[in-house]
Amino acid sequence: MGFVKMEEGSGAPPQALFDAMDGYIGEQAAKGAFLDGGGLFGTEDAVNFVVRKGETSRVDGPFAEAKEVVGGWAILQYDTLEEAIEGQREFADLHAKYWPECNMVATLRQISEAAPEAADA
């Protein structure tokens, strides 16, 4: 799974990035690597549920303390780790080329297929 973290309030990406992403995602989908993905709205309308000491509380935005937020996500499937890393680098390079003002982190994480283990109480 790929994530994009960026500074909150960075503004809308330029159309050139959207166009480049459309082509890149189309190529990756045709190869079977891109399965699903999308962008996320800002945190101003986000709803969080916070669990602390056995109590759940709802915390609505805006969240002034948020500096970096997840701005988008993608479900990806590659045959090798090396291919996955290269795909995420290409994705990050599109941002560097078409939106150089953007400060972002493109993170790649493997989706766990194992059932979670119960925590000892």
C-alpha angles and dihedrals in degrees: 000000000000124000131188116210118189142160113284112250096025089141129233119321116249119264089247090065092049089051093048091046091051090055094043095047090047090054092046092047091050089054091048094245099109111062103164140334148142149172127274130224119241124277096257090097097031122127120208130189111207122200116202126164094343095311126111121209132176117234117189127199159280094094107194091182092061110108101163124029136177104263100178146356141204135193107220135181124199133169094230139024089240091057090049092051092048091049092052091048090052089050092051091046090058089059092047091051102040101029106028092163090064120100108204145147120221108205126193119201131172117239111237114236094184121098111253116257117239114254117238110247 
